[in-house]
């Protein structure tokens, strides 16, 4: 996509959000259904994904791991954002790869050690790009990707999370 095409697509959306800020607040949703064994079927944008335990917690490795899915969401969002930013500022990327790595101490989630945290302790996001961008352009590209990547910013600034429940009694 060319810079002008992206601007033409986004200009009316940006204008609407400036004029009517309430239209920019959109609720995204995800849903899953508990399934056989210790799995949960999650409807993604394109397919039904069976999520299960990571092998380090007793899983078979045949199901998706939610920790992997979190890193995959970060990679997807960062990659799309990087492409959009590059297009917007006129940086040509001939090819590129994005990868994320995260460190977990599984003693925490298994309740083996109370002092072991549950969740990622560190996440590393890597960009490997083939581009003629100058050092300044590359710095701007990465800085703006960090700034506008929804998943990256969500992980950096934890949102308020509420939990609700409903129990049906037979």
JOWO-V703070 format. One record per residue. N is the residue number from 1. PSI is psi in whole degrees, -180 to 180 (999 if undefined). OMEGA is omega in degrees with one decimal (999 if undefined). NEAR is the number of other C-alpha atoms within 10 Angstrom. Layout:
N|PSI|OMEGA|NEAR, N|PSI|OMEGA|NEAR
This chain:
1|141|179.2|9, 2|157|-178.6|13, 3|-46|-177.7|15, 4|-37|179.3|12, 5|-46|179.4|12, 6|-45|179.1|14, 7|-41|-179.9|14, 8|-37|178.8|11, 9|-43|-173.3|10, 10|-23|-176.2|11, 11|-50|-179.3|12, 12|-31|177.9|11, 13|-47|179.3|14, 14|-41|180.0|14, 15|-44|178.7|11, 16|-42|-179.6|13, 17|-33|176.6|14, 18|-44|-178.3|12, 19|-34|-177.0|10, 20|77|-175.2|10, 21|-30|-178.9|11, 22|-24|179.7|10, 23|-12|-179.8|11, 24|-16|179.8|12, 25|107|-175.2|8, 26|136|178.8|7, 27|119|173.6|5, 28|152|-176.5|5, 29|150|171.6|5, 30|151|-177.5|8, 31|147|177.4|9, 32|160|176.4|15, 33|132|176.7|11, 34|141|-175.0|12, 35|-167|-175.9|13, 36|146|179.2|10, 37|-139|179.1|8, 38|68|180.0|13, 39|162|175.6|19, 40|125|178.9|20, 41|121|-177.5|18, 42|129|177.0|18, 43|111|175.7|14, 44|-179|-179.0|11, 45|-28|-174.2|7, 46|-17|-175.0|6, 47|166|173.2|8, 48|128|-178.3|11, 49|128|176.2|15, 50|116|177.4|21, 51|142|-179.6|23, 52|-170|-179.4|23, 53|144|172.8|20, 54|148|178.5|18, 55|-28|179.4|12, 56|-8|176.9|12, 57|13|177.3|12, 58|1|178.8|11, 59|164|-178.5|15, 60|-19|-174.3|12, 61|-2|179.9|13, 62|-18|-179.7|12, 63|159|176.0|18, 64|147|176.7|20, 65|133|-177.4|17, 66|-31|175.5|15, 67|-43|175.6|17, 68|-41|-179.3|15, 69|-36|176.6|12, 70|-47|178.3|15, 71|-38|177.7|20, 72|-39|176.9|16, 73|-40|177.0|16, 74|-46|179.2|24, 75|-45|-179.4|23, 76|-48|-178.1|17, 77|-45|-179.9|19, 78|-39|179.1|26, 79|-45|178.6|19, 80|-44|-179.6|15, 81|-45|178.5|21, 82|-44|178.5|24, 83|-43|179.9|18, 84|-44|179.2|20, 85|-45|179.0|21, 86|-44|178.5|23, 87|-45|-177.2|20, 88|-36|-177.1|17, 89|4|174.4|12, 90|27|176.7|14, 91|126|179.4|19, 92|124|175.4|14, 93|116|-179.0|15, 94|-41|176.0|9, 95|162|-179.6|9, 96|162|176.1|13, 97|148|176.6|11, 98|136|176.0|18, 99|153|178.0|16, 100|144|175.9|18, 101|142|178.7|15, 102|142|-179.4|15, 103|127|179.0|12, 104|142|170.8|17, 105|103|-173.4|15, 106|-9|174.0|18, 107|-32|-179.5|16, 108|-51|-177.1|15, 109|-23|177.1|15, 110|-2|178.9|14, 111|25|-178.4|12, 112|-35|-178.6|10, 113|117|-177.5|12, 114|-25|-179.6|11, 115|-6|178.2|9, 116|125|-178.8|16, 117|152|172.3|15, 118|125|179.5|15, 119|176|-178.8|14, 120|135|175.5|13, 121|-34|179.4|11, 122|142|173.2|9, 123|134|178.4|14, 124|128|179.5|10, 125|127|-176.0|14, 126|138|173.4|13, 127|126|174.3|15, 128|108|-172.4|10, 129|144|171.0|14, 130|105|-175.3|12, 131|158|174.4|13, 132|11|-178.5|12, 133|141|175.3|17, 134|170|179.0|10, 135|-40|178.0|9, 136|-45|178.8|8, 137|-42|179.6|15, 138|-43|177.4|16, 139|-43|178.0|12, 140|-43|179.7|16, 141|-48|-179.1|23, 142|-43|-179.3|16, 143|-45|-180.0|13, 144|-32|174.9|15, 145|-46|177.1|23, 146|-43|-176.3|17, 147|-39|-172.6|12, 148|-1|178.8|16, 149|115|-175.7|19, 150|-47|-177.2|16, 151|-43|177.7|18, 152|-50|-178.5|19, 153|-35|177.7|15, 154|-41|178.5|11, 155|-36|-179.6|12, 156|-37|-177.0|10, 157|91|-175.3|9, 158|127|178.2|8, 159|163|172.0|9, 160|132|178.5|5, 161|131|174.7|5, 162|152|179.2|5, 163|132|174.9|4, 164|165|179.6|4, 165|158|174.4|4, 166|130|-179.9|5, 167|128|173.6|5, 168|129|179.0|4, 169|129|-177.6|4, 170|999|999|3
